[in-house]
Amino acid sequence: MESSVAPVPAELERWFHDHRSELTAHCYRMLASPFEAEDAVQETFIRAWRGFDRFEGRAALRSWLYRIATNVCFDLLEGRKRRARPMDLGPSREPVLENASILPEVTWIEPIPDPADVAVDRDTIRLAFVAALQHLPPRQRAALILCEVLRWKASEAAELLETSVASVNSALQRARATLDAADVEPAAVSAPASVEDREMLERYVKAFEAYDLEALTALIHEDAVQSMPPYDLWLSGRDDIFAWWYGPGIGCKGSRVVPTRAANGSPAFGQYKQSESGSGFDPWALQVLEIADGCIAELTFFLDTQRLFPLFGLPPRL
């Protein structure tokens, strides 16, 4: 049970720490960037300190912090284009280098390390779900996160958003219709990785490092998809993925793959390519893999290693 008694500053600092993980996840769902989410949480705490004398215990501290964090996100989203994945921009294309472009006007969805605690439902930060959220206007996005993810009552969400219950219910109806069109279930719960899945991932690492086509064929789903932000090209089907790996992507042959902290509820690995200097391995991509029915169903290669490798605790080179 949350205390409704106004905390002293030392207690407030401790409560900030207790709520940091879930607030970061909330801001990440709103903003689709771990770096912007961290900035939003920091700004939330600053605003909370400044408004501490107005808190006076009239509301539960957790609700008060969520109100501030949501308003910070609204400010950051104002006038900004939504973040996207390559699959949001159009159909898959042939696996040829000419189809891989970097679009400077697109801001990509970025992965976030799984929280260290279990307070955050990892399924609600999966890449597909976060990508679908970005199709919603900010207030619809907030209403759906509050009611469908955090399980707040419509009356509680209405109070936070300073609107009516009818308005929240209307926003939820429109938001659910958008997610239905994207075939994403906000309350979906995926099974935790099984022993078989973990063994399969170990085989994937060995097969990828060996560039063993036969072994990789047994591990990657026939209908798998691959994307490589910041390139807009995405590939549909194992045949096209392998055509890329053994064509324009042949430079990945001989890579080293290092397991790291899970990203967005999914297994993640740091990929290092052989250095052109001939010594060691340089960072190339953060691989985030989705598993379905015992096989790899989706591969995302995030190429912004300068920003992402430190976030995931990966070394700058091997």
C-alpha angles and dihedrals in degrees: 000000000000118000116241092195114109107256125226115244094263090053091046091056090051092049090049087057092048092053099038096097097050093042090052090052090048093051091045091055088051097044106025093220126096090207094052090043091055090048089050092052091049090051089048091056092047091052091045092053091048091048095041094110089057095051096077093165095280091130134030109269094236092055090046092053092047090052091053093044093050092050090049088054091049089054092050093047096049110119093353127127116242121262114248147189121229089254089062093062102060146303126322117271141204116294096249128125093240089066094057110091134162110226110206093198093060122088110203130220109252127211123246127209113249112260116261092232129058097238092100119069101231093206090066092061096050114134095244092051094046090047091052091050090058089066089066124085110252097258093047088047091052093046092051094046092049096047105030101032104028093031095228118164116255088245091055092048090048091054092049093047091043093234140104129285088240090055091050092049090049091050090049092051092052092044093051090051090054092049091047089056088052090048092236122138113211094205097040114138118201122204116257116257109283127218087256091054092050091050090048090054091051088054090048092055091051093045094048093048089049091042085226106175095191093051093044091051090060092050104043121070117245090236096043121141131214133196133179114199128229084038114080093215118105128180130220121203134022093261093059091044091054091044087058095044092051094038125036091359097052089114087078090068109112094025124149118230120205122192113232141170113314117264123216091344092307136102114271135193137186111233119206123189125209108273117249086226088068093239123100130327130295125212115266112161148350104233116209114188131197117206125208128170092352095305136090108266101175136023122193117187108197105198100190092098094156090069102027104044094062089046090056095041094248120152118252090242142348 
